Each structure stands twice: as structure tokens, then as C-alpha cells.
């Protein structure tokens, strides 16, 4: 007699308490849900602090260097006034070294006088500079109208037919550029420093506000 094969029993499911889904170990997170974002506040970072430091350094250095350059430039420019000689009679002699540039100045607002310049020898008087200058002597304004270059050392005589004239070197371009450059550096660098400093403070305030929220 043939014994019939027993039918397979029903498949048993997973044991109680077991699941095929990922179990997040953190409390409050249910199965099948994405983990909640970390509620801990993030740090403010170093960017605002770095910007404030850089901005402060740029601001201080720009003002210090700019003021120094401006003062040196103005001092150099005004120093040339002391070497200018005024001849109220319109004629006189000026000592010059080889290569010196002698610029002739007239009273501001007057027409250009007709002047004759002679040197210690023939050929000693050369072409001057195209630079124009203006200066103040004893509170009076003077403007350049002509110039010559001394090709040898000696005394150079100026005769302007009775019209008052002043003779001296041109106003220092180095001093002018130094003064203007110092002012521009102080203004531009100071503005940049303030922008960086303000940006750093703004970022720091925004970061702290995000942390509080």
C-alpha cells in the first residue's frame, strides 16, 4: 500500500518583531521614513571674521600710507617755492648747475612778457621743458610761461624789459603725483576696507539669525 506524500505546509512569515525594512536606531524615527534633519545649530564659520580682519587691515594701512604719501608730496612740492627768486625789476641773475631746468614765472593774470636769457657762454642755454607750473610766493600767485635748460654750470641772466619775473625750477612732478596718489590711495583703499568690514559684519549677523531660527 502506497503512503501518500504529505502536502507542504504554509510558509511561515517573518518572526514577530522582525521587518525587511531599514530600522533607524535614532528615537522618534518610524520605519520607512526618511531621517529628520539634524536640529543642532551649525557654526557661524570663519568667513565673516576673516572679512572683518582683512577689511580692518586694508582700511588702516590705506589711510596710513595715503596720508604719508600725501604729506611727503605736498612738502616736496611746496619746497620748490623757497628756491624761486623774484625780480621785481624784470632782470637778474640765477646760479645753475649743468642739467638744471630754469622756469620763468609771471604774475597770474598778466600777459607773457618778452624775456632774454643769456648763459655763461654761447650754447649754454638749451631748450626747456613743456611742463607748466604754478606756485605761490609771499601770497602772490605765479604761473610759468617759459623755461630753459642749463648746459653748463654758471650764472644765467634774465632780462624781461622791466616786467616783474620769477625764476626757479619747475614744480616737482614727483611731489604732485605723490600727493595725488596718496589722496587716491587713502580714499580708494579706505572705501574697499569699509566694504569688506561691512560685508563681514553683515554675514556674521545673518549667520547668527539663522542659528536662532
TAJO-V882855 format. One record per backbone hydrogen bond with DSSP energy under -0.5 kcal/mol. NH is the residue of the N-H (numbers start at 1). CO is the residue of the C=O. E is the energy in kcal/mol with one decimal. If there is no record, write none. Layout:
nh:NH co:CO e:E
nh:NH co:CO e:E
//
This chain:
nh:4 co:2 e:-0.6
nh:18 co:15 e:-1.9
nh:24 co:22 e:-0.7
nh:29 co:26 e:-1.1
nh:30 co:28 e:-0.6
nh:32 co:22 e:-0.7
nh:33 co:30 e:-1.6
nh:50 co:46 e:-2.6
nh:51 co:47 e:-2.5
nh:52 co:48 e:-2.3
nh:53 co:49 e:-2.3
nh:54 co:50 e:-2.8
nh:55 co:51 e:-2.7
nh:56 co:52 e:-2.3
nh:57 co:53 e:-2.4
nh:58 co:54 e:-2.8
nh:59 co:55 e:-2.3
nh:60 co:56 e:-2.4
nh:61 co:57 e:-2.7
nh:62 co:58 e:-2.4
nh:63 co:59 e:-2.0
nh:64 co:60 e:-2.5
nh:65 co:61 e:-3.0
nh:66 co:62 e:-2.5
nh:67 co:63 e:-2.4
nh:68 co:64 e:-2.0
nh:69 co:65 e:-2.7
nh:70 co:66 e:-2.3
nh:71 co:67 e:-2.4
nh:72 co:68 e:-2.5
nh:73 co:69 e:-2.7
nh:74 co:70 e:-2.5
nh:75 co:71 e:-2.4
nh:76 co:72 e:-2.5
nh:77 co:73 e:-2.4
nh:78 co:74 e:-2.6
nh:79 co:75 e:-1.5
nh:80 co:76 e:-0.7
nh:80 co:77 e:-0.9
nh:81 co:78 e:-1.2
nh:82 co:79 e:-0.8
nh:83 co:80 e:-1.0
nh:84 co:81 e:-1.4
nh:85 co:167 e:-2.9
nh:87 co:165 e:-3.6
nh:88 co:86 e:-0.7
nh:90 co:87 e:-1.2
nh:92 co:158 e:-1.9
nh:94 co:156 e:-2.5
nh:96 co:154 e:-2.7
nh:99 co:150 e:-3.7
nh:100 co:97 e:-2.2
nh:102 co:100 e:-0.5
nh:102 co:148 e:-2.7
nh:103 co:101 e:-0.6
nh:103 co:168 e:-3.9
nh:104 co:146 e:-3.3
nh:105 co:166 e:-3.4
nh:106 co:143 e:-3.3
nh:108 co:141 e:-2.3
nh:110 co:107 e:-1.8
nh:115 co:113 e:-0.7
nh:116 co:159 e:-2.4
nh:118 co:157 e:-2.2
nh:124 co:121 e:-1.7
nh:126 co:124 e:-0.6
nh:126 co:149 e:-2.7
nh:128 co:147 e:-0.7
nh:135 co:142 e:-2.3
nh:137 co:140 e:-2.7
nh:140 co:137 e:-1.9
nh:142 co:135 e:-2.8
nh:143 co:106 e:-2.7
nh:144 co:133 e:-2.6
nh:145 co:104 e:-2.3
nh:146 co:104 e:-1.1
nh:148 co:102 e:-2.5
nh:149 co:126 e:-1.6
nh:150 co:100 e:-3.0
nh:151 co:124 e:-3.0
nh:151 co:149 e:-0.6
nh:154 co:96 e:-2.4
nh:156 co:94 e:-3.1
nh:157 co:118 e:-2.1
nh:158 co:92 e:-3.1
nh:159 co:116 e:-2.1
nh:160 co:90 e:-3.3
nh:163 co:160 e:-1.6
nh:165 co:87 e:-1.9
nh:166 co:105 e:-2.2
nh:167 co:85 e:-2.8
nh:168 co:103 e:-2.0
nh:176 co:172 e:-1.7
nh:177 co:173 e:-3.2
nh:178 co:174 e:-2.5
nh:179 co:175 e:-2.4
nh:180 co:176 e:-2.7
nh:181 co:177 e:-3.2
nh:182 co:178 e:-2.4
nh:183 co:179 e:-2.0
nh:184 co:180 e:-2.6
nh:185 co:181 e:-2.7
nh:186 co:182 e:-2.4
nh:187 co:183 e:-2.3
nh:188 co:184 e:-3.2
nh:189 co:185 e:-2.4
nh:190 co:185 e:-0.5
nh:190 co:186 e:-1.4
nh:191 co:187 e:-2.2
nh:192 co:188 e:-2.4
nh:193 co:189 e:-2.6
nh:194 co:190 e:-2.2
nh:195 co:191 e:-2.3
nh:196 co:192 e:-2.5
nh:197 co:193 e:-2.5
nh:198 co:194 e:-2.8
nh:199 co:195 e:-2.5
nh:200 co:196 e:-2.3
nh:201 co:197 e:-2.0
nh:202 co:198 e:-2.4
nh:203 co:199 e:-2.5
nh:204 co:200 e:-2.1
nh:205 co:201 e:-2.1
nh:206 co:202 e:-2.4
nh:207 co:203 e:-2.4
nh:208 co:204 e:-2.1
nh:209 co:205 e:-2.0
nh:210 co:206 e:-2.1
nh:211 co:207 e:-2.0
nh:212 co:208 e:-1.9
nh:213 co:209 e:-1.7
//
